[in-house]
Amino acid sequence: MTFRFLHSSDLHLGKPFGGYPEGIRNRLREARHGAISRLAEAARAGGAGVVLLAGDTFDAETPAPDTLRQALRAMAAASDLTWVLLPGNHDSLAATELWRRIAGDAAPNLRLALEPQPLALAPGVTLYPAPCTQRRPGRDLTDWMEPGGEGLRIGLAHGAVTDFTDEGVPGIIPPDRAQRAGLDYLALGDWHGTLTVGDRTRYSGTPEADGFKHADAAGALVVALEAPGALPLVERIATGSLKWRTLALDLLPGEALAQRLAATLPALGLRRDMLLRVQAQGRLTLPERAELETALEAAAPDFGWFASDFTALGTEARPEDLDLIDRAGALRAAAEALLAETNDPALPGPAREAAGIALSRLFSFAQEVAA
C-alpha cells in the first residue's frame, strides 16, 4: 500500500524580522504561524496523513510562550494528521526547556523525534531521525542510519550536504546518505528553498518565504512511497501567503519609462501581499532618473514592503540638464560634484547611490521651484 506524507521544514515560528517596519513585520510573523494550517491543507490535498517537519520549527531556543502555545494548538486542531517534529539547529536539543514544554503540552497527534533511533510511523513504515544536538553539531548526525530492516525506511535530518554559507564550512551530511543507509527517502531541512539532492533526497524549503534569496515560491513536498526500493513520487505544493520578488530593470536613455514600469510592475491585485525589491541598472539621463524615482515612490505604498536599489544605475547629465538646476553658483557646483560621485567607480556602491539620489532630488527640487 502506498504511504504518503508531507515533507516540510524551517517554519522559524517567532522570527522577529527586526530589519523591517512594524506593519509588515507583524504580517510576516503572522504568515509564518498561518503556514501550519496551510501545511495541513496541503497534506490533505495530497492524501498524506503524516507531516514531517525537518527542523527549525521555531526560530529560537526560547520562543515566546504565546508563539509556542499557538503553534501546538494549531497542530492539535489538525487532529486528522500526525505531526512529527525534529530539532534543528535553531531549536536544537540543547534547548532542553523548550522540548520539555513541548512534550508537556503536546496533543496526541504530535510526535517528537528526539532520539537517533527508529520510530514507527505506520505498519511497515519506519522513520530514522537525526535530531540536532546543538546549534553547530560539528559532525554528521545521520551516520547512525544503516541498512537493514523491512518495509519502508524514511530518514529525517537537518543540516547541509554542501556549503550553503559564505564561511567555508564543509557539508557534513553525505549527499548519498539515502543510498548508504538503504533509505527510501531522506527528508532534509536547513536550506530554505526546494532542492533535489538525489532521487531519494530532497530539501523541502520553508513553507513561508523569509527573504529574497530563493526565486521559487515557498512550498512543501508531498511524497508517495509505493514499495521498498521503488523511487519516491514527489509533488511540490505551494503554501506561501506572501511573495518576495526582486525586479531587475535594465534601463537605457530614451525609454518610455511610464510604459515600461506599467508593463513590468506586478498587477495591482498582487501588490499588497508582496515584498518587492527593484534593482535599477544601466544608464538614464538626469531627468529620466528623477522621473523613475518619482514613479517608484508613487507605487511603493501599494506593496506590503518596497525598496529600490540604484547602486548599478549610472546617470548621464547633459549641460542643459544641469542648467535646469542652476547655471552657476553653489547649486551648480553641488550638482557637478554629485554627478561626479554618482559615476565614480572608485567609490563604493552605496556612496554612488546616495550621490545619485541627492542629485535627482536636487534636480526635482529645482523644477518645483521653477514651476
C-alpha positions as CSV (number, residue, x, y, z in Angstrom):
1,M,0.0,0.0,0.0
2,T,1.3,3.5,-0.9
3,F,2.4,5.6,2.1
4,R,2.0,9.3,1.6
5,F,3.5,12.1,3.8
6,L,4.2,15.8,3.7
7,H,7.8,16.9,4.0
8,S,8.4,20.4,5.3
9,S,10.9,22.3,7.4
10,D,12.2,25.7,8.6
11,L,8.9,27.3,9.7
12,H,11.0,29.5,12.0
13,L,8.0,30.4,14.1
14,G,8.6,33.6,16.1
15,K,11.2,35.0,13.8
16,P,11.4,38.7,14.7
17,F,12.1,40.3,11.2
18,G,13.7,43.2,13.1
19,G,15.0,44.9,10.0
20,Y,11.5,45.7,8.6
21,P,8.9,48.3,9.5
22,E,6.4,47.2,12.2
23,G,3.4,46.8,9.9
24,I,5.0,44.3,7.5
25,R,6.9,42.7,10.4
26,N,3.7,41.8,12.1
27,R,2.3,40.4,8.8
28,L,5.5,38.3,8.3
29,R,5.2,36.8,11.8
30,E,1.5,36.0,11.3
31,A,2.2,34.5,7.9
32,R,4.6,32.0,9.5
33,H,2.1,31.0,12.0
34,G,-0.6,30.6,9.3
35,A,1.8,28.2,7.5
36,I,0.8,25.5,9.9
37,S,-2.8,25.4,8.7
38,R,-1.7,25.7,5.1
39,L,0.6,22.7,5.6
40,A,-2.4,20.8,6.9
41,E,-4.4,21.7,3.8
42,A,-1.5,20.7,1.6
43,A,-1.2,17.3,3.3
44,R,-4.9,16.6,2.9
45,A,-4.9,17.7,-0.7
46,G,-2.0,15.3,-1.4
47,G,-3.6,12.4,0.5
48,A,-1.0,12.5,3.2
49,G,-1.7,11.6,6.8
50,V,1.7,12.5,8.3
51,V,3.6,15.8,8.3
52,L,7.3,15.5,8.8
53,L,8.9,18.8,10.0
54,A,12.7,18.5,9.4
55,G,13.9,21.0,12.0
56,D,13.8,24.7,12.8
57,T,10.1,24.7,13.6
58,F,10.9,27.5,16.0
59,D,13.3,30.4,15.2
60,A,14.9,30.4,18.7
61,E,15.6,28.0,21.6
62,T,13.3,30.2,23.8
63,P,10.2,31.1,21.7
64,A,7.7,33.4,23.4
65,P,5.1,31.4,25.4
66,D,2.3,32.5,23.0
67,T,4.3,31.5,20.0
68,L,4.8,28.1,21.3
69,R,1.3,27.6,22.7
70,Q,-0.4,28.8,19.5
71,A,1.8,26.6,17.3
72,L,1.0,23.5,19.4
73,R,-2.7,24.4,19.4
74,A,-2.7,24.8,15.6
75,M,-1.2,21.3,15.1
76,A,-3.6,19.9,17.6
77,A,-6.5,21.4,15.7
78,A,-5.4,19.4,12.6
79,S,-6.3,16.2,14.6
80,D,-6.7,14.1,11.4
81,L,-2.9,14.4,10.8
82,T,0.1,13.2,12.7
83,W,2.8,15.8,13.1
84,V,6.5,14.8,13.7
85,L,8.9,17.5,15.0
86,L,12.6,17.2,14.6
87,P,15.0,19.5,16.5
88,G,17.0,21.7,14.1
89,N,19.9,24.0,14.6
90,H,17.7,26.9,15.8
91,D,15.7,24.7,18.1
92,S,18.2,22.0,19.0
93,L,18.2,19.5,21.8
94,A,20.4,21.9,23.7
95,A,17.1,23.8,24.4
96,T,16.0,21.3,27.0
97,E,13.4,23.5,28.5
98,L,11.8,24.1,25.1
99,W,11.4,20.4,24.4
100,R,10.2,19.7,27.9
101,R,7.5,22.3,27.4
102,I,6.5,20.9,24.0
103,A,6.4,17.3,25.5
104,G,4.3,18.5,28.4
105,D,1.7,20.3,26.1
106,A,1.7,18.0,23.1
107,A,-1.6,16.8,21.7
108,P,-1.9,13.0,20.9
109,N,-1.3,13.7,17.2
110,L,2.1,15.3,17.8
111,R,5.2,13.1,17.9
112,L,8.7,14.3,18.9
113,A,11.8,12.8,17.1
114,L,14.3,13.5,19.9
115,E,16.4,10.3,19.7
116,P,18.5,8.8,17.0
117,Q,16.5,5.6,17.0
118,P,13.9,4.1,14.7
119,L,10.4,5.4,15.1
120,A,7.4,3.6,13.7
121,L,5.1,5.8,11.7
122,A,2.7,3.2,10.5
123,P,2.7,-0.6,10.0
124,G,5.7,-1.3,7.8
125,V,6.9,2.3,7.8
126,T,9.9,3.3,9.9
127,L,11.4,6.8,10.5
128,Y,15.1,7.3,11.2
129,P,15.5,10.7,12.7
130,A,18.8,12.6,13.3
131,P,17.9,15.4,15.8
132,C,20.3,18.3,16.0
133,T,22.1,18.1,19.4
134,Q,23.2,21.8,19.3
135,R,23.5,24.8,17.0
136,R,26.6,23.5,15.3
137,P,27.0,19.8,16.0
138,G,30.2,19.6,14.0
139,R,29.6,16.0,12.9
140,D,27.3,14.0,10.7
141,L,24.3,13.2,12.8
142,T,23.0,10.8,10.1
143,D,25.9,8.4,10.5
144,W,23.9,6.1,12.7
145,M,21.5,5.2,9.9
146,E,22.4,1.8,8.5
147,P,20.8,-0.6,6.0
148,G,18.6,-3.3,7.4
149,G,15.1,-3.9,8.4
150,E,11.9,-4.5,6.4
151,G,9.3,-2.2,5.0
152,L,9.6,1.5,4.0
153,R,12.5,3.4,5.5
154,I,12.4,7.2,5.8
155,G,15.3,9.4,7.1
156,L,14.7,12.8,8.7
157,A,17.6,15.2,9.3
158,H,18.5,18.9,9.4
159,G,21.8,20.2,8.1
160,A,23.9,20.8,5.0
161,V,25.1,18.4,2.3
162,T,27.1,21.3,0.7
163,D,28.4,24.7,1.8
164,F,25.2,26.8,2.0
165,T,27.2,29.7,3.6
166,D,30.0,32.0,2.7
167,E,32.0,30.9,5.7
168,G,33.8,27.9,4.0
169,V,32.0,25.4,6.3
170,P,32.0,22.0,4.6
171,G,28.9,19.9,4.2
172,I,28.5,17.2,6.9
173,I,25.7,15.1,5.5
174,P,26.9,12.8,2.7
175,P,24.8,13.5,-0.4
176,D,24.4,9.7,-0.9
177,R,23.3,9.0,2.7
178,A,20.0,7.6,1.5
179,Q,21.8,5.1,-0.7
180,R,24.3,4.2,2.0
181,A,21.6,3.7,4.6
182,G,19.1,1.9,2.4
183,L,16.5,4.7,2.8
184,D,13.6,5.0,0.5
185,Y,13.6,8.8,1.1
186,L,15.7,11.3,3.1
187,A,13.8,14.4,4.2
188,L,16.1,17.3,4.9
189,G,15.7,20.7,6.4
190,D,18.1,23.8,6.7
191,W,18.0,25.1,3.1
192,H,15.1,27.5,2.7
193,G,14.5,26.7,-1.0
194,T,13.3,23.5,-2.6
195,L,16.4,21.5,-3.6
196,T,16.8,18.0,-5.1
197,V,20.0,16.3,-3.9
198,G,19.2,13.0,-5.5
199,D,16.4,10.6,-6.5
200,R,15.7,9.9,-2.8
201,T,17.0,13.0,-1.1
202,R,15.4,16.5,-1.0
203,Y,15.2,19.7,0.9
204,S,11.6,20.8,1.2
205,G,12.3,24.5,1.7
206,T,10.4,26.7,4.0
207,P,6.6,26.8,3.7
208,E,6.6,30.6,4.0
209,A,9.4,32.6,2.4
210,D,11.5,34.9,4.6
211,G,13.8,36.6,2.2
212,F,14.7,37.3,-1.5
213,K,17.3,34.6,-1.8
214,H,15.1,31.9,-3.3
215,A,13.3,32.5,-6.6
216,D,10.9,29.6,-6.3
217,A,7.6,30.1,-4.4
218,A,7.5,28.7,-0.8
219,G,6.0,25.3,-0.6
220,A,6.1,21.7,0.8
221,L,6.6,18.3,-0.7
222,V,4.0,15.5,-0.9
223,V,6.0,12.2,-1.0
224,A,4.5,8.9,-2.0
225,L,6.4,5.7,-1.4
226,E,4.8,2.8,-3.2
227,A,7.1,-0.1,-2.2
228,P,10.5,-0.6,-0.5
229,G,13.2,0.2,-3.1
230,A,10.9,2.0,-5.5
231,L,11.7,5.6,-6.3
232,P,9.6,8.1,-4.4
233,L,7.0,10.1,-6.2
234,V,7.3,13.8,-5.2
235,E,4.9,16.6,-5.8
236,R,5.5,20.2,-4.8
237,I,2.6,22.2,-3.4
238,A,2.8,26.0,-3.0
239,T,2.0,27.1,0.6
240,G,3.3,30.7,0.9
241,S,1.0,33.6,1.5
242,L,3.4,36.5,1.0
243,K,5.6,36.8,-2.1
244,W,9.2,38.1,-2.1
245,R,10.3,39.3,-5.5
246,T,13.3,41.0,-7.0
247,L,12.7,43.0,-10.1
248,A,15.7,43.9,-12.3
249,L,15.3,46.9,-14.5
250,D,17.9,47.3,-17.2
251,L,17.5,50.8,-18.5
252,L,18.7,53.0,-21.3
253,P,18.2,56.7,-22.1
254,G,15.3,57.4,-24.3
255,E,13.0,54.7,-23.0
256,A,9.3,55.4,-22.2
257,L,9.7,54.9,-18.5
258,A,6.0,55.2,-17.6
259,Q,5.0,52.4,-20.1
260,R,8.0,50.3,-19.1
261,L,7.0,50.4,-15.4
262,A,3.3,49.8,-16.2
263,A,4.3,46.6,-18.1
264,T,6.9,45.4,-15.6
265,L,5.5,46.1,-12.1
266,P,3.2,43.3,-10.7
267,A,-0.6,43.6,-11.2
268,L,-2.4,45.9,-8.7
269,G,-4.2,43.0,-7.1
270,L,-0.9,41.2,-6.2
271,R,0.9,44.1,-4.6
272,R,-0.4,44.1,-1.0
273,D,0.9,40.6,-0.4
274,M,4.3,41.2,-2.0
275,L,7.6,42.4,-0.8
276,L,9.3,43.9,-3.8
277,R,12.9,45.0,-4.3
278,V,13.6,46.9,-7.5
279,Q,17.2,46.9,-8.8
280,A,17.8,49.5,-11.5
281,Q,20.8,49.2,-13.7
282,G,22.1,50.7,-16.9
283,R,22.1,54.4,-17.5
284,L,19.5,57.2,-17.6
285,T,19.6,60.9,-18.1
286,L,19.1,63.1,-15.1
287,P,15.5,64.0,-15.9
288,E,14.7,60.3,-16.6
289,R,16.3,59.3,-13.3
290,A,14.1,61.8,-11.5
291,E,11.1,60.5,-13.4
292,L,11.9,56.9,-12.4
293,E,12.3,57.7,-8.7
294,T,9.1,59.7,-8.7
295,A,7.2,56.8,-10.3
296,L,8.6,54.2,-7.9
297,E,7.9,56.4,-4.9
298,A,4.3,56.7,-6.1
299,A,4.0,52.9,-6.5
300,A,5.7,52.0,-3.2
301,P,2.6,52.3,-0.9
302,D,0.8,49.6,-2.9
303,F,3.2,46.9,-1.7
304,G,3.5,45.1,1.6
305,W,7.1,46.3,1.6
306,F,9.1,48.1,-1.1
307,A,12.7,49.1,-1.7
308,S,14.7,50.4,-4.7
309,D,18.4,50.0,-5.4
310,F,20.1,52.4,-7.8
311,T,23.6,51.3,-7.0
312,A,24.2,50.0,-10.5
313,L,22.4,52.8,-12.3
314,G,24.6,55.4,-14.0
315,T,23.4,59.0,-14.6
316,E,24.0,61.0,-17.7
317,A,23.7,64.7,-17.3
318,R,23.8,67.0,-20.3
319,P,24.8,70.6,-19.8
320,E,21.3,71.7,-20.4
321,D,20.1,69.3,-17.6
322,L,22.5,70.9,-15.1
323,D,21.4,74.3,-16.4
324,L,17.9,73.4,-15.2
325,I,19.3,73.2,-11.7
326,D,21.4,76.4,-11.9
327,R,23.7,77.9,-14.5
328,A,26.4,78.9,-12.0
329,G,27.0,79.3,-8.3
330,A,26.8,77.0,-5.3
331,L,23.9,74.9,-6.6
332,R,25.6,74.3,-10.0
333,A,28.9,73.3,-8.2
334,A,27.0,70.9,-5.9
335,A,25.2,69.3,-8.9
336,E,28.5,68.8,-10.7
337,A,30.1,67.3,-7.6
338,L,27.2,64.9,-7.1
339,L,27.3,63.9,-10.7
340,A,31.0,63.1,-10.5
341,E,30.4,61.0,-7.3
342,T,27.5,59.2,-9.0
343,N,29.7,57.9,-11.8
344,D,33.0,57.4,-9.8
345,P,33.9,53.7,-9.9
346,A,36.3,54.2,-7.1
347,L,33.5,54.9,-4.7
348,P,31.6,52.1,-3.0
349,G,28.2,51.3,-4.4
350,P,26.1,52.8,-1.5
351,A,28.1,56.1,-1.8
352,R,27.4,56.3,-5.5
353,E,23.7,55.5,-5.0
354,A,23.4,58.2,-2.3
355,A,25.0,60.8,-4.6
356,G,22.7,59.9,-7.4
357,I,19.6,60.1,-5.2
358,A,20.8,63.5,-3.9
359,L,21.4,64.8,-7.4
360,S,18.0,63.6,-8.6
361,R,16.3,65.3,-5.6
362,L,18.2,68.5,-6.3
363,F,17.0,68.4,-9.9
364,S,13.4,67.7,-8.8
365,F,13.5,70.5,-6.2
366,A,14.8,72.9,-8.8
367,Q,12.0,72.1,-11.1
368,E,9.4,72.6,-8.4
369,V,10.9,76.0,-7.6
370,A,10.9,77.0,-11.2
371,A,7.3,75.9,-11.6
